[in-house]
């Protein structure tokens, strides 16, 4: 039996709107979003001496930067440290009153572009930072950092003065060709070697031992010898240790001397390392006043855990709600404080330059007024003599 299909009839009530025929949706034209500005790739390429240095810049970027640690010499005056460093010519450079910030990006550009010249050409260090050419000799470096750039080298020092050695080392101890333990040094020498190891002769290993080079530098300061400290810093710049870029803070003084823009927007600033002060003494197990708390036995001279080794160990982080967030906020505040300190440093230096310019301008205006007075007096004298020779006709 054949099946039949009936068409379904639709009815519309009177007064009700008629149903419009359904139109299939038409494909909408796809509107392309406007091109967004993309961040420049390898911005540093424009600041490199050669584009092939880009790979080296990426490698340098993984290195640590040694900032140079500044010293509160007032806290160390009971050990006569300030007097010795003033005699050495290093007091102003290391004093916390002259703290300078560290700009990591500029430091990396400096080391990436750095080259050295050797004899027969004059020995010099050349680099380029933000398209500002830099050329440094040890004497030029000494004038920028305000440290001695003449004198003996550390290699030429002979530690043979028994009086200095007795002030420097405990009895039955002597300078070794290898490494001396920090326990061999008396408190004054221990403090001096620690300051030098942070800023003048950087260390990359344990602070429990003192290298022969660092020992010679300590001896030179305690003997008040004339040392070419600019040459020591120059050698550190040209021969950095493995994966450590030296003198990040001292380089800021060099950048400023060569008119590098330190206020460029977005320039990163490292938080400042704490000053070397009485807190550092307590971490070295040394009293603030050795005369008030004198220890007569050698065994009581504790070195135990040195300050830097304590700082290198990561503290135990308790698992508390919001702890990581709090730590992140503290780090952000420290970074912001570093930026503010860096900006203040640059602004203060610019204000100092403006004051000097204002003083020079005032002196020039004073000289100009004096010249104008002399010219007026000279003109009056010329006019008087002219009238004497050629008197005006009588009326």
C-alpha positions as CSV (number, residue, x, y, z in Angstrom):
1,X,0.0,0.0,0.0
2,X,1.5,3.3,-1.1
3,X,2.3,5.7,1.6
4,X,1.2,9.3,1.2
5,X,2.6,12.3,2.9
6,X,0.5,15.3,3.8
7,X,2.0,18.8,3.8
8,X,1.7,20.4,7.2
9,X,-0.7,23.3,7.0
10,X,0.2,26.5,8.9
11,X,-2.5,28.9,10.0
12,X,-2.2,32.4,11.2
13,X,-4.6,33.9,13.5
14,X,-6.2,37.2,12.6
15,X,-4.5,40.1,14.3
16,X,-1.3,38.2,14.9
17,X,1.9,39.3,13.1
18,X,2.8,37.3,10.1
19,X,5.9,35.2,10.5
20,X,8.7,36.5,8.2
21,X,10.6,33.9,6.2
22,X,13.9,32.9,7.8
23,X,17.0,34.1,6.0
24,X,20.1,32.1,6.5
25,X,22.9,34.1,8.2
26,X,25.3,35.6,5.8
27,X,29.0,35.3,6.4
28,X,30.4,38.5,8.0
29,X,33.5,40.0,6.5
30,X,36.4,39.5,8.9
31,X,37.8,42.8,10.0
32,X,41.6,42.5,10.6
33,X,42.6,44.2,13.9
34,X,44.9,47.1,13.4
35,X,48.6,46.1,13.7
36,X,49.8,46.5,17.3
37,X,53.3,48.0,17.9
38,X,55.6,45.1,18.6
39,X,58.4,45.5,21.1
40,X,61.7,45.9,19.4
41,X,63.7,42.7,19.2
42,X,67.3,43.0,20.5
43,X,67.1,46.7,21.3
44,X,70.7,46.4,22.5
45,X,71.9,45.8,18.9
46,X,71.9,49.5,18.2
47,X,74.2,50.0,21.2
48,X,76.7,47.3,20.2
49,X,80.0,48.0,18.4
50,X,79.2,45.0,16.2
51,X,75.9,43.1,15.7
52,X,77.8,39.8,16.1
53,X,78.2,40.7,19.7
54,X,74.6,40.0,20.4
55,X,75.3,36.4,21.4
56,X,78.0,37.6,23.8
57,X,75.6,40.2,25.2
58,X,73.1,37.4,26.0
59,X,75.8,35.4,27.7
60,X,76.9,38.5,29.7
61,X,73.3,39.0,30.8
62,X,73.5,35.7,32.8
63,X,76.5,36.9,34.8
64,X,76.3,38.3,38.3
65,X,77.2,41.9,38.9
66,X,79.4,42.9,41.8
67,X,78.1,46.3,43.0
68,X,81.0,47.5,45.3
69,X,80.1,47.7,49.0
70,X,80.3,51.1,50.6
71,X,81.5,51.6,54.2
72,X,80.3,53.5,57.2
73,X,83.8,54.4,58.5
74,X,82.3,56.1,61.6
75,X,81.3,52.7,62.9
76,X,84.8,51.4,62.3
77,X,86.8,54.2,63.9
78,X,87.5,52.2,67.1
79,X,89.7,50.0,64.9
80,X,91.4,53.0,63.2
81,X,90.1,51.8,59.8
82,X,89.2,55.3,58.7
83,X,92.7,56.6,59.3
84,X,94.3,53.8,57.3
85,X,92.0,54.1,54.4
86,X,92.4,57.9,54.3
87,X,96.2,57.4,54.1
88,X,95.7,54.9,51.3
89,X,93.6,57.3,49.2
90,X,90.5,55.0,49.2
91,X,88.4,56.7,51.8
92,X,86.4,58.9,49.6
93,X,85.7,56.2,47.0
94,X,84.4,53.7,49.6
95,X,82.6,56.1,52.0
96,X,78.9,55.6,52.2
97,X,78.5,59.3,51.8
98,X,79.5,58.8,48.1
99,X,77.2,55.9,47.4
100,X,76.5,55.4,43.7
101,X,73.8,53.1,42.2
102,X,74.4,50.3,39.8
103,X,72.7,50.1,36.4
104,X,72.9,46.5,35.2
105,X,72.0,47.2,31.5
106,X,74.7,49.8,31.2
107,X,77.2,47.5,32.9
108,X,76.4,44.7,30.4
109,X,76.8,47.0,27.5
110,X,80.2,48.2,28.9
111,X,81.6,44.7,29.2
112,X,80.1,43.5,25.9
113,X,81.8,46.3,23.9
114,X,85.0,46.4,26.0
115,X,88.3,46.0,24.2
116,X,91.9,46.5,25.4
117,X,94.9,47.9,23.7
118,X,98.4,46.6,24.4
119,X,101.9,47.8,23.5
120,X,103.2,49.1,21.3
121,X,100.0,51.1,21.5
122,X,99.3,52.9,24.8
123,X,97.7,50.6,27.2
124,X,94.0,51.5,27.5
125,X,90.5,50.1,27.8
126,X,87.9,51.1,25.3
127,X,84.1,50.5,25.3
128,X,80.9,52.1,24.2
129,X,77.8,52.6,26.3
130,X,74.6,54.0,24.7
131,X,76.6,55.2,21.8
132,X,79.0,57.1,24.0
133,X,82.6,56.1,23.4
134,X,84.7,55.4,26.5
135,X,88.5,55.3,26.7
136,X,90.2,54.6,30.0
137,X,93.8,54.4,31.0
138,X,94.7,53.7,34.6
139,X,95.5,57.4,35.2
140,X,92.2,58.5,33.6
141,X,90.4,56.0,35.8
142,X,92.2,57.3,38.8
143,X,91.1,60.9,38.2
144,X,87.5,59.8,37.7
145,X,87.4,57.6,40.8
146,X,89.6,60.0,42.8
147,X,92.1,57.3,43.8
148,X,95.9,57.2,43.5
149,X,97.1,56.3,40.0
150,X,100.8,56.3,40.8
151,X,102.8,54.1,43.1
152,X,103.8,50.5,43.5
153,X,101.9,47.5,42.2
154,X,100.7,44.7,44.4
155,X,103.0,42.2,42.8
156,X,106.0,44.2,43.8
157,X,105.1,44.2,47.6
158,X,107.5,42.3,49.9
159,X,105.8,41.5,53.2
160,X,109.0,41.6,55.2
161,X,108.4,44.3,57.9
162,X,108.1,42.4,61.2
163,X,106.3,45.3,62.9
164,X,103.5,45.4,60.3
165,X,103.3,41.6,60.3
166,X,102.9,41.5,64.1
167,X,100.0,44.0,63.8
168,X,98.5,42.0,61.0
169,X,98.9,38.3,62.0
170,X,98.6,36.3,65.2
171,X,101.8,34.9,66.6
172,X,103.3,31.9,64.8
173,X,101.4,32.8,61.7
174,X,103.1,34.0,58.5
175,X,102.0,35.0,55.0
176,X,101.7,31.9,52.8
177,X,102.2,31.5,49.1
178,X,98.9,29.8,49.0
179,X,95.8,30.8,50.9
180,X,95.8,32.1,54.5
181,X,92.9,31.3,56.8
182,X,90.9,34.3,58.0
183,X,91.7,33.0,61.5
184,X,95.4,34.0,60.9
185,X,94.4,37.7,60.8
186,X,94.0,40.0,63.7
187,X,90.7,41.9,63.9
188,X,92.0,45.1,62.2
189,X,93.5,43.2,59.3
190,X,90.4,41.0,59.1
191,X,88.2,44.1,58.6
192,X,90.5,45.7,56.1
193,X,90.7,42.5,54.0
194,X,86.9,42.1,54.1
195,X,86.4,45.7,52.8
196,X,89.0,45.2,50.1
197,X,87.4,41.9,49.0
198,X,84.1,43.5,48.5
199,X,85.2,46.5,46.4
200,X,88.9,46.7,45.4
201,X,90.0,43.1,45.0
202,X,86.7,41.2,44.4
203,X,86.4,37.6,45.5
204,X,84.4,34.9,43.8
205,X,85.0,32.1,46.3
206,X,84.9,31.5,50.0
207,X,85.5,34.4,52.4
208,X,87.1,32.0,55.0
209,X,90.4,32.3,53.2
210,X,92.5,35.2,52.0
211,X,94.5,35.1,48.8
212,X,98.1,36.2,48.6
213,X,97.1,39.2,46.5
214,X,94.4,40.3,49.0
215,X,97.0,39.7,51.8
216,X,99.4,42.0,50.1
217,X,96.8,44.7,49.7
218,X,96.0,44.5,53.4
219,X,99.7,44.7,54.2
220,X,100.1,47.7,52.0
221,X,97.2,49.6,53.7
222,X,98.5,48.7,57.2
223,X,102.0,49.8,56.2
224,X,100.6,53.0,54.6
225,X,102.4,52.2,51.4
226,X,101.9,54.2,48.2
227,X,99.9,51.9,45.9
228,X,98.6,52.5,42.4
229,X,95.0,51.5,43.3
230,X,93.7,52.8,40.0
231,X,95.8,50.1,38.3
232,X,94.3,47.5,40.6
233,X,90.8,48.4,39.7
234,X,91.7,48.7,36.0
235,X,93.0,45.2,36.0
236,X,89.8,44.0,37.6
237,X,87.8,45.6,34.8
238,X,89.9,44.0,32.1
239,X,90.2,40.6,33.7
240,X,86.9,39.8,35.3
241,X,86.5,36.5,37.1
242,X,84.2,33.7,35.8
243,X,80.6,34.9,35.5
244,X,81.1,38.0,37.6
245,X,81.1,41.6,36.3
246,X,83.2,43.7,38.6
247,X,82.7,47.3,39.9
248,X,79.1,47.8,38.9
249,X,78.8,50.9,41.2
250,X,82.2,52.4,40.2
251,X,81.2,52.1,36.6
252,X,78.4,54.6,37.2
253,X,81.0,57.3,38.0
254,X,82.7,56.4,34.7
255,X,79.4,56.6,32.7
256,X,78.7,60.0,34.2
257,X,82.2,61.2,33.3
258,X,81.5,60.3,29.7
259,X,78.0,61.9,29.6
260,X,76.0,58.6,29.5
261,X,72.3,59.3,30.1
262,X,71.5,57.8,33.5
263,X,67.9,58.9,33.5
264,X,66.8,56.9,30.5
265,X,63.2,55.7,31.0
266,X,62.9,52.1,32.1
267,X,66.6,51.8,33.1
268,X,66.9,49.1,35.8
269,X,68.6,49.9,39.1
270,X,69.9,47.2,41.5
271,X,68.9,47.6,45.1
272,X,71.9,48.9,47.1
273,X,74.0,46.4,49.1
274,X,73.9,47.2,52.8
275,X,76.7,49.3,54.1
276,X,79.7,47.7,55.9
277,X,79.0,49.0,59.4
278,X,78.7,47.8,63.0
279,X,76.2,45.2,61.9
280,X,78.9,43.7,59.7
281,X,81.3,43.7,62.7
282,X,78.8,41.7,64.8
283,X,78.4,39.2,62.0
284,X,82.2,38.8,62.0
285,X,82.0,38.2,65.7
286,X,84.0,41.4,66.4
287,X,83.0,43.9,69.1
288,X,82.1,47.4,68.2
289,X,84.7,48.7,70.7
290,X,87.6,46.3,71.0
291,X,89.0,48.3,74.0
292,X,85.7,47.8,76.0
293,X,85.4,44.1,75.2
294,X,89.0,43.0,74.9
295,X,89.6,39.3,74.4
296,X,93.1,38.1,75.4
297,X,93.2,34.6,74.0
298,X,93.6,33.7,70.4
299,X,91.0,31.0,70.7
300,X,88.3,33.5,71.5
301,X,88.9,35.2,68.2
302,X,85.9,33.7,66.3
303,X,85.5,33.6,62.6
304,X,82.9,30.9,62.5
305,X,80.3,31.8,59.9
306,X,81.5,34.8,57.8
307,X,78.9,37.4,56.9
308,X,78.9,36.8,53.2
309,X,78.5,33.0,53.6
310,X,75.5,33.6,55.8
311,X,74.0,35.9,53.1
312,X,74.6,33.4,50.4
313,X,72.6,30.7,52.2
314,X,69.0,30.9,51.4
315,X,66.9,31.4,54.6
316,X,64.2,28.9,55.4
317,X,60.9,30.2,54.1
318,X,57.9,29.2,56.3
319,X,54.9,27.9,54.5
320,X,52.5,30.6,55.6
321,X,49.5,32.0,53.6
322,X,50.6,35.1,51.7
323,X,54.3,34.7,52.6
324,X,55.5,34.7,49.0
325,X,53.3,37.6,48.2
326,X,54.8,39.6,51.1
327,X,58.3,38.7,50.1
328,X,57.5,39.8,46.5
329,X,56.2,43.1,47.8
330,X,59.3,43.7,49.9
331,X,61.5,43.0,46.8
332,X,59.4,45.4,44.8
333,X,59.8,48.1,47.5
334,X,63.6,47.5,47.6
335,X,63.8,47.8,43.8
336,X,61.6,51.0,43.9
337,X,63.9,52.4,46.6
338,X,66.9,51.7,44.5
339,X,65.4,53.5,41.6
340,X,64.6,56.5,43.9
341,X,68.1,56.5,45.3
342,X,69.6,56.4,41.8
343,X,67.4,59.2,40.6
344,X,68.3,61.3,43.6
345,X,71.9,60.6,43.0
346,X,71.7,61.8,39.4
347,X,69.5,64.8,40.3
348,X,71.9,65.9,43.1
349,X,74.8,65.6,40.7
350,X,73.0,67.7,38.1
351,X,72.1,70.3,40.7
352,X,75.8,70.4,41.6
353,X,76.7,71.0,38.0
354,X,74.0,73.7,37.7
355,X,75.4,75.4,40.8
356,X,78.9,75.4,39.3
357,X,77.5,76.7,36.1
358,X,75.6,79.4,37.9
359,X,78.8,80.4,39.8
360,X,80.8,80.5,36.6
361,X,78.0,82.6,34.9
362,X,77.9,85.0,37.9
363,X,81.6,85.4,37.7
364,X,81.4,86.1,33.9
365,X,78.7,88.7,34.4
366,X,80.8,90.3,37.2
367,X,83.7,90.5,34.8
368,X,81.5,91.8,32.0
369,X,80.2,94.6,34.2
370,X,83.7,95.5,35.2
371,X,84.7,95.6,31.6
372,X,81.7,97.8,30.8
373,X,82.7,100.2,33.6
374,X,86.3,100.4,32.3
375,X,85.0,101.1,28.8
376,X,82.7,103.9,30.0
377,X,85.5,105.5,31.9
378,X,87.9,105.1,28.9
379,X,85.3,106.7,26.6
380,X,84.8,109.6,29.0
381,X,88.6,110.1,29.2
382,X,88.9,110.0,25.4
383,X,86.0,112.5,25.1
384,X,87.6,114.8,27.7
385,X,90.9,114.8,25.9
386,X,89.2,115.4,22.5
387,X,87.3,118.4,23.9
388,X,90.6,119.7,25.3
389,X,92.3,119.5,21.9
390,X,89.2,120.5,19.9
391,X,87.1,122.6,22.2
392,X,83.6,123.2,20.9
393,X,82.9,126.6,19.4
394,X,81.8,129.3,21.8
395,X,78.2,130.4,21.4
